[in-house]
């Protein structure tokens, strides 16, 4: 260990100074590497999926609402929020709805280490709500070239703090630092919380690993080298297997003169090969014929592929990569060959991490945006929430919410549904939570829909199995009518 002497620097020296190298490498692995691409998409699909959906959970008892008032307010909030969230008008660029923005923000956070969401108020024609979401890539937040003397020590990589170390503002450039047109770059200072309005102007999504850390690290940072070397090794093995599968005939001639047509022979695909090409023009091909110069010898290098040790080696590396990313190997490569118990244990372990990151995303992105939207909805009279601005605890009681994402999925549906029923019967869980976990649905909507379907079945005289219900004495009448019909047909 004598030569292992890492420098004990602060978060700025150990993390911030290396971001300019980590971000491009992580993005390049995602764009050009199948393993990194699949790992990040696996996280995105299981944690965010089609988007974290709002479930209002306001404190009805504290707000003095009876069951009917609470149900009406819940449906009103869901209806109004869908009007805003399911429209692309919630995006400042007009390209994505709220749930697609969640996917984009989460994916950008994994690749870059952090991402920013501005919350501007931009009125537009024929749009009810003015709140917009503007996602900004991590690189756009950087320190200006010229900083005032009294702020020089407080601005680091675009993050400005006050004397107490609290983040008070972010600095954004109007151009990406990697853009070829970086001339006349201008910076804009955006306060985290507006002094006059008191509202959030910008959200910063990052996962801190050290105190006083102001910028995030790409999630692939610990495994960048392993993934890159594994990608190179895979390409080399693939090329060796291709070369091993080729069959090329080499012919040595006494002279370099070509035939009367100037061509020697054609390969099976009809492409003529020049006679006596020699030198660097020699190429391997599928059933190709190559002529050599006088005195030249062809030595066949057999790569001996496919390599039987390739798969065990790659599997061992991927297990280490999965350990760092908290993704079990089976889920990382989408290959389940173990027993039911082993596969279920792997999924349960993965879902511990999925739920943790889902809670983080809902707390740092979805909930603050929902609160800003709720304020606008109340101000515009779309939602009735008396006393919302009178007391912070009343504001919290109105805006409390739960965010549900895609369900975990069922390996053995019967066993897991029976377990859910048992938990509900013993008050270990609720129907609403189990519905969200099992199917990702809405328990209250399911109850109303089931009641409607049962009433429709009853009105049409059908049983639970969809069979026709006969009234008392109806069967005898049907039998008598059938006998009369058979008697008439016999007489005819």
Helices and strands as residue ranges (DSSP letters): H 11-14, G 16-18, H 19-32, H 34-47, E 53-56, H 60-63, H 67-85, G 88-90, H 98-112, E 114-118, E 134-137, G 138-140, G 149-151, E 155-156, E 159-161, E 167-173, E 187-191, E 202-206, G 221-223, H 224-244, E 247-252, E 263-266, E 272-274, G 279-281, E 286-292, H 310-325, H 329-332, H 340-361, I 362-366, H 367-379, H 392-399, E 401-404, H 413-425, H 431-438, H 443-459, H 474-491
